[in-house]
């Protein structure tokens, strides 16, 4: 992994609760709140200079802006939701460029797992645990489930498999 274990150690305790919140609210309300996205970006802005070399930190901030612009274009084209676009932009600086192949595999596996788990629970008696969740009624899939899970797992992997530098 290109992500260092030190960076993962700094980021994970702050990012994990935000990811759980995003997963929960997207399942319950089919929305990713602006507060969660801003907090995720703010954590990087504050913790990033401690966890990363300053030049890497600046490049990753630039990455957040580029991904946000791309997400806005995709949202305007109807390809993805606004909350998903903003979450991806806020999550992008946590990802080391050298880990993109790993991230693509992780996102693919998480999407398949989350989709089939969500649809399976939707059709099972487990649905009664949270009967009023909007995601049960919509045909669209709550991507925050997959996105929050993927970022959490990526940083968790970085903690144990991250580069030593």
ZAMARGU-4260 file (C-alpha; in steps of 0.2 Angstrom, whole numbers, plus 5000, padded with zeros to 4 digits):
<rodrens>
0) 5000/5000/5000 | 5006/5018/4997 | 4996/5025/5011 | 5007/5025/5026 | 5001/5017/5042
5) 5005/5033/5052 | 4993/5043/5040 | 4980/5029/5043 | 4982/5030/5061 | 4979/5048/5062
10) 4964/5048/5050 | 4955/5032/5055 | 4948/5038/5072 | 4941/5054/5065 | 4934/5047/5049
15) 4926/5031/5055 | 4912/5039/5065 | 4908/5050/5050 | 4908/5035/5038 | 4896/5026/5050
20) 4885/5041/5050 | 4885/5043/5031 | 4880/5024/5030 | 4866/5026/5043 | 4858/5042/5036
25) 4859/5035/5018 | 4851/5019/5022 | 4838/5028/5033 | 4834/5044/5023 | 4843/5041/5006
30) 4854/5056/5008 | 4871/5060/5013 | 4871/5076/5023 | 4881/5092/5020 | 4887/5092/5038
35) 4895/5075/5036 | 4903/5079/5020 | 4910/5096/5027 | 4916/5087/5043 | 4925/5074/5032
40) 4934/5087/5022 | 4938/5097/5038 | 4946/5082/5046 | 4958/5081/5031 | 4961/5100/5032
45) 4965/5099/5050 | 4974/5082/5052 | 4982/5081/5035 | 4997/5092/5039 | 5001/5082/5054
50) 4998/5065/5045 | 5006/5069/5028 | 5021/5078/5021 | 5016/5095/5017 | 5019/5093/4998
55) 5008/5077/4998 | 4995/5086/5008 | 4994/5101/4996 | 4992/5089/4981 | 4978/5079/4989
60) 4969/5095/4993 | 4970/5099/4975 | 4964/5082/4971 | 4948/5086/4982 | 4944/5101/4971
65) 4947/5092/4955 | 4936/5077/4961 | 4922/5089/4967 | 4922/5098/4949 | 4921/5081/4941
70) 4907/5075/4953 | 4897/5091/4950 | 4898/5088/4931 | 4892/5070/4934 | 4878/5075/4945
75) 4872/5088/4933 | 4872/5075/4919 | 4861/5064/4931 | 4875/5050/4933 | 4876/5051/4952
80) 4868/5060/4967 | 4874/5076/4974 | 4878/5068/4991 | 4888/5054/4983 | 4898/5067/4972
85) 4902/5078/4988 | 4906/5063/4998 | 4918/5056/4985 | 4926/5073/4984 | 4928/5074/5003
90) 4935/5056/5004 | 4947/5058/4989 | 4962/5066/4998 | 4963/5052/5010 | 4967/5040/4996
95) 4985/5038/4991 | 4988/5039/4972 | 4997/5023/4972 | 4983/5014/4979 | 4970/5017/4965
100) 4971/4999/4959 | 4968/4993/4976 | 4954/5006/4979 | 4945/5000/4963 | 4945/4982/4968
105) 4939/4987/4985 | 4925/4998/4978 | 4919/4984/4966 | 4919/4971/4980 | 4910/4983/4992
110) 4897/4988/4979 | 4893/4970/4975 | 4892/4965/4994 | 4882/4981/4999 | 4870/4979/4985
115) 4866/4961/4988 | 4866/4963/5006 | 4854/4978/5006 | 4842/4969/4993 | 4843/4953/5003
120) 4839/4961/5019 | 4825/4971/5010 | 4816/4955/5006 | 4819/4946/5022 | 4811/4948/5040
125) 4827/4958/5045 | 4819/4972/5037 | 4807/4974/5052 | 4822/4980/5063 | 4821/4996/5053
130) 4804/4997/5045 | 4804/5015/5041 | 4820/5017/5031 | 4817/5025/5015 | 4830/5015/5006
135) 4818/4999/5007 | 4805/5008/4997 | 4816/5016/4983 | 4822/5007/4968 | 4839/5017/4969
140) 4853/5010/4979 | 4860/5020/4994 | 4878/5022/4988 | 4883/5030/5004 | 4883/5012/5011
145) 4896/5007/4999 | 4906/5023/4999 | 4907/5024/5018 | 4912/5006/5020 | 4925/5007/5007
150) 4934/5022/5015 | 4933/5014/5032 | 4940/4998/5026 | 4954/5007/5015 | 4960/5016/5030
155) 4959/5001/5041 | 4969/4991/5029 | 4982/5006/5029 | 4983/5004/5048 | 4989/4986/5046
160) 4997/4985/5028 | 5002/5003/5026 | 5019/5009/5020 | 5032/5012/5034 | 5040/5029/5030
</rodrens>
